[in-house]
């Protein structure tokens, strides 16, 4: 039987709300990036770096990367527990699901570290 | 018309098969799918299916008719048939006992989980627990469910996690008691639904709404439960 032990919060309501709040954060960040590019069609590297390294965008970027990690984990956990269940895969389902979840954790954690590393090294590299 | 019926008799068949029958439809009137089945059973008594009231009240003859879950007794052949062919299969997602008869134990287990009965811890009144007309109207569209399982067995989330996701029929009944002004166990009921599977596996696919032979809307009831959970939990 699929259990809740590895779900993000172990609460359906909390996971449901977190997934939607993080989706809003991701959407707003995308709007900020697209809005900047639309408003500045002749953008050059200096203006782009200045925009991305502003304190507001650094904090917003950090929040976005954390939101991505939470959003991705809840979504991928849901997909895994839908498709990799005993009803579909028999007695090996738990092992397959564990491997899948381990892989997802690795990918999300890698994105998280690289994302935060790139974001916070920008000021040191360019300023 | 050709009628293709899912056949599986565990005593003699090693695996399921489709058996074809030729059927001459009358020119002067439309038949229900159940009437076709009954006439075919008169020719071949080995065909197995459930039926009882034959007027959409008992919910016994739920089956998959040309890819769509529905009650055989309420589905006109003229609406169901495609390219002069009628394909009858058992409700998907439940174990087949024989032919069109499925084992509904899992469906009933989920129904049992929502405690589909009125719970009231106030002192028992002399006659009955009264309800205003407005409060009574809140139960319209909820109490009419006949538990035919057409909705639940058309739901992919139930196919994937039948032991953890309650399914549309059970959730409709859950909301029927959450919405009842006479029920005092709202907190307890909601606390049993706040896990990642019971309610929140509903993806809003709305197959349940499409399949319900009583024109009920389980998706709306599920959204109402979510709203109650949010109000209760935030």
Contacts between the chains, C-beta under 8 A, distances in Angstrom:
chain1	res1	chain2	res2	distance
A	1	B	163	6.1
A	1	B	164	7.3
A	2	B	161	6.3
A	2	B	164	6.2
A	2	B	197	7.5
A	4	B	195	5.9
A	4	B	196	5.6
A	4	B	197	7.5
A	7	B	196	4.8
A	10	B	195	7.7
A	10	B	196	7.5
A	11	B	194	5.7
A	11	B	195	7.2
A	11	B	196	7.5
A	11	B	233	7.9
A	12	B	193	7.5
A	12	B	194	5.5
A	12	B	195	5.0
A	12	B	196	4.4
A	12	B	197	7.0
A	12	B	198	6.9
A	12	B	199	6.3
A	12	B	200	3.8
A	12	B	229	7.8
A	13	B	194	5.2
A	13	B	200	7.4
A	13	B	229	5.0
A	13	B	230	6.7
A	13	B	233	4.8
A	14	B	233	7.9
A	15	B	196	5.6
A	15	B	200	6.9
A	16	B	200	5.2
A	16	B	226	7.3
A	17	B	230	7.2
A	17	B	234	7.6
A	78	B	196	7.5
A	78	B	201	8.0
A	81	B	161	7.2
A	81	B	196	7.7
A	81	B	197	7.9
A	82	B	157	7.3
A	82	B	160	4.5
A	82	B	161	6.9
A	82	B	201	7.7
A	83	B	160	6.8
A	85	B	160	6.1
A	85	B	161	6.1
A	87	B	159	7.9
A	87	B	160	7.0
A	87	B	161	7.5
A	87	B	162	6.6
A	87	B	163	7.9
A	88	B	160	7.2
